[in-house]
């Protein structure tokens, strides 16, 4: 009985030793993917520049000046109120105003022959 138990234990240890030995793993192959970056902005060369003038409104204001012991002095004044300041806008070929304009790309430095 002890012989059978020792034989079974030896067989199990041999099988366990075979299963626990890892096989060598080969190095993964790295594939480099090259692509052009996607631009989500418009180059300024393809846009049309338009100048939008300021929006103003002329209003009439009534000014009351206290003048005791006499009647208050009432005077009308016209004032120009600016509703929107003047600005520069850029539109794309479809005629839609765009705000995402690509920044100027730095020019490559010129090499000098020596």
Phi and psi in degrees as GROMACS dihedral restraints (atoms count N, CA, C in turn):
[ dihedral_restraints ]
;  ai    aj    ak    al  type     phi  dphi    fc
    3     4     5     6     1   -68.9    20    10
    4     5     6     7     1   -34.9    20    10
    6     7     8     9     1   -63.6    20    10
    7     8     9    10     1   -42.3    20    10
    9    10    11    12     1   -65.2    20    10
   10    11    12    13     1   -40.2    20    10
   12    13    14    15     1   -65.7    20    10
   13    14    15    16     1   -43.6    20    10
   15    16    17    18     1   -65.3    20    10
   16    17    18    19     1   -38.4    20    10
   18    19    20    21     1   -66.8    20    10
   19    20    21    22     1   -41.6    20    10
   21    22    23    24     1   -66.1    20    10
   22    23    24    25     1   -40.6    20    10
   24    25    26    27     1   -66.1    20    10
   25    26    27    28     1   -38.2    20    10
   27    28    29    30     1   -66.4    20    10
   28    29    30    31     1   -43.3    20    10
   30    31    32    33     1   -63.2    20    10
   31    32    33    34     1   -41.0    20    10
   33    34    35    36     1   -65.8    20    10
   34    35    36    37     1   -40.9    20    10
   36    37    38    39     1   -67.8    20    10
   37    38    39    40     1   -34.4    20    10
   39    40    41    42     1   -67.6    20    10
   40    41    42    43     1   -45.5    20    10
   42    43    44    45     1   -66.2    20    10
   43    44    45    46     1   -39.4    20    10
   45    46    47    48     1   -65.5    20    10
   46    47    48    49     1   -37.2    20    10
   48    49    50    51     1   -65.8    20    10
   49    50    51    52     1   -35.3    20    10
   51    52    53    54     1   -70.7    20    10
   52    53    54    55     1   -39.1    20    10
   54    55    56    57     1   -74.2    20    10
   55    56    57    58     1   -30.1    20    10
   57    58    59    60     1   -84.4    20    10
   58    59    60    61     1   -10.5    20    10
   60    61    62    63     1   -80.6    20    10
   61    62    63    64     1   113.9    20    10
   63    64    65    66     1   -75.0    20    10
   64    65    66    67     1   146.2    20    10
   66    67    68    69     1   -79.5    20    10
   67    68    69    70     1   149.2    20    10
   69    70    71    72     1   -64.8    20    10
   70    71    72    73     1   138.2    20    10
   72    73    74    75     1   -99.0    20    10
   73    74    75    76     1   128.2    20    10
   75    76    77    78     1   -79.1    20    10
   76    77    78    79     1   148.9    20    10
   78    79    80    81     1   -63.3    20    10
   79    80    81    82     1   140.2    20    10
   81    82    83    84     1   -70.9    20    10
   82    83    84    85     1   147.2    20    10
   84    85    86    87     1   -86.3    20    10
   85    86    87    88     1   126.1    20    10
   87    88    89    90     1   -93.2    20    10
   88    89    90    91     1   122.8    20    10
   90    91    92    93     1  -105.0    20    10
   91    92    93    94     1   120.4    20    10
   93    94    95    96     1   -93.2    20    10
   94    95    96    97     1   123.1    20    10
   96    97    98    99     1  -101.8    20    10
   97    98    99   100     1   124.1    20    10
   99   100   101   102     1  -109.2    20    10
  100   101   102   103     1   134.7    20    10
  102   103   104   105     1  -148.8    20    10
  103   104   105   106     1   157.8    20    10
  105   106   107   108     1   -78.8    20    10
  106   107   108   109     1   140.0    20    10
  108   109   110   111     1   -66.3    20    10
  109   110   111   112     1   145.4    20    10
  111   112   113   114     1   -85.0    20    10
  112   113   114   115     1   128.8    20    10
  114   115   116   117     1   -96.6    20    10
  115   116   117   118     1   132.0    20    10
  117   118   119   120     1  -114.6    20    10
  118   119   120   121     1    31.0    20    10
  120   121   122   123     1  -138.1    20    10
  121   122   123   124     1   166.6    20    10
  123   124   125   126     1  -104.1    20    10
  124   125   126   127     1   130.6    20    10
  126   127   128   129     1   -66.1    20    10
  127   128   129   130     1   141.9    20    10
  129   130   131   132     1   -65.7    20    10
  130   131   132   133     1   -21.9    20    10
  132   133   134   135     1   -67.0    20    10
  133   134   135   136     1   -26.7    20    10
  135   136   137   138     1   -95.4    20    10
  136   137   138   139     1     6.1    20    10
  138   139   140   141     1  -107.7    20    10
  139   140   141   142     1   154.7    20    10
  141   142   143   144     1  -104.8    20    10
  142   143   144   145     1   129.9    20    10
  144   145   146   147     1   -89.5    20    10
  145   146   147   148     1   131.2    20    10
  147   148   149   150     1  -129.8    20    10
  148   149   150   151     1   143.3    20    10
  150   151   152   153     1  -101.6    20    10
  151   152   153   154     1   123.1    20    10
  153   154   155   156     1  -102.5    20    10
  154   155   156   157     1   121.3    20    10
  156   157   158   159     1   -72.0    20    10
  157   158   159   160     1   164.6    20    10
  159   160   161   162     1   -68.2    20    10
  160   161   162   163     1   153.4    20    10
  162   163   164   165     1  -105.5    20    10
  163   164   165   166     1   121.4    20    10
  165   166   167   168     1  -124.8    20    10
  166   167   168   169     1   164.9    20    10
  168   169   170   171     1  -142.1    20    10
  169   170   171   172     1   134.8    20    10
  171   172   173   174     1   -94.2    20    10
  172   173   174   175     1   125.3    20    10
  174   175   176   177     1  -122.5    20    10
  175   176   177   178     1   155.4    20    10
  177   178   179   180     1  -107.1    20    10
  178   179   180   181     1   126.9    20    10
  180   181   182   183     1  -113.9    20    10
  181   182   183   184     1   139.8    20    10
  183   184   185   186     1  -101.7    20    10
  184   185   186   187     1   122.8    20    10
  186   187   188   189     1  -108.1    20    10
  187   188   189   190     1   127.2    20    10
  189   190   191   192     1  -108.2    20    10
  190   191   192   193     1   126.6    20    10
  192   193   194   195     1  -114.7    20    10
  193   194   195   196     1   123.3    20    10
  195   196   197   198     1   -64.3    20    10
  196   197   198   199     1   139.5    20    10
  198   199   200   201     1  -144.6    20    10
  199   200   201   202     1    63.6    20    10
  201   202   203   204     1   -69.1    20    10
  202   203   204   205     1   149.0    20    10
  204   205   206   207     1   -85.3    20    10
  205   206   207   208     1    11.6    20    10
  207   208   209   210     1   -97.1    20    10
  208   209   210   211     1  -179.3    20    10
  210   211   212   213     1   -65.5    20    10
  211   212   213   214     1   147.9    20    10
  213   214   215   216     1   -63.4    20    10
  214   215   216   217     1   151.0    20    10
  216   217   218   219     1   -89.0    20    10
  217   218   219   220     1   127.5    20    10
  219   220   221   222     1  -112.1    20    10
  220   221   222   223     1   131.4    20    10
  222   223   224   225     1  -141.5    20    10
  223   224   225   226     1   141.6    20    10
  225   226   227   228     1  -100.0    20    10
  226   227   228   229     1   135.4    20    10
  228   229   230   231     1  -129.5    20    10
  229   230   231   232     1   140.3    20    10
  231   232   233   234     1   -95.7    20    10
  232   233   234   235     1   132.9    20    10
  234   235   236   237     1  -128.5    20    10
  235   236   237   238     1   145.8    20    10
  237   238   239   240     1  -102.1    20    10
  238   239   240   241     1   121.1    20    10
  240   241   242   243     1  -107.2    20    10
  241   242   243   244     1   130.5    20    10
  243   244   245   246     1   -86.6    20    10
  244   245   246   247     1   119.2    20    10
  246   247   248   249     1   -89.1    20    10
  247   248   249   250     1   -41.5    20    10
  249   250   251   252     1  -138.7    20    10
  250   251   252   253     1   135.7    20    10
  252   253   254   255     1   -74.4    20    10
  253   254   255   256     1   161.7    20    10
  255   256   257   258     1   -67.5    20    10
  256   257   258   259     1   147.0    20    10
  258   259   260   261     1  -152.5    20    10
  259   260   261   262     1   165.8    20    10
  261   262   263   264     1  -108.9    20    10
  262   263   264   265     1   133.3    20    10
  264   265   266   267     1  -125.8    20    10
  265   266   267   268     1   159.0    20    10
  267   268   269   270     1  -123.6    20    10
  268   269   270   271     1   135.4    20    10
  270   271   272   273     1  -120.6    20    10
  271   272   273   274     1   147.1    20    10
  273   274   275   276     1   -85.4    20    10
  274   275   276   277     1   176.2    20    10
  276   277   278   279     1   -59.3    20    10
  277   278   279   280     1   -22.6    20    10
  279   280   281   282     1   -81.3    20    10
  280   281   282   283     1    -7.2    20    10
  282   283   284   285     1    89.8    20    10
  283   284   285   286     1    14.9    20    10
  285   286   287   288     1   -99.5    20    10
  286   287   288   289     1   135.4    20    10
  288   289   290   291     1   -70.3    20    10
  289   290   291   292     1   133.6    20    10
  291   292   293   294     1  -119.2    20    10
  292   293   294   295     1   148.9    20    10
  294   295   296   297     1  -119.8    20    10
  295   296   297   298     1   -12.4    20    10
  297   298   299   300     1   -95.1    20    10
  298   299   300   301     1    81.8    20    10
  300   301   302   303     1   -98.0    20    10
  301   302   303   304     1   134.2    20    10
  303   304   305   306     1   -64.9    20    10
  304   305   306   307     1   139.1    20    10
  306   307   308   309     1   -68.5    20    10
  307   308   309   310     1   156.2    20    10
  309   310   311   312     1   -62.5    20    10
  310   311   312   313     1   129.8    20    10
  312   313   314   315     1   -81.1    20    10
  313   314   315   316     1   136.0    20    10
  315   316   317   318     1   -65.5    20    10
  316   317   318   319     1   136.0    20    10
  318   319   320   321     1   -76.2    20    10
  319   320   321   322     1   149.4    20    10
  321   322   323   324     1   -72.8    20    10
  322   323   324   325     1   138.7    20    10
  324   325   326   327     1   -66.6    20    10
  325   326   327   328     1   140.0    20    10
  327   328   329   330     1   -75.9    20    10
  328   329   330   331     1   137.5    20    10
  330   331   332   333     1   -91.5    20    10
  331   332   333   334     1   141.5    20    10
  333   334   335   336     1  -105.4    20    10
  334   335   336   337     1   139.0    20    10
  336   337   338   339     1   -80.7    20    10
  337   338   339   340     1   135.1    20    10
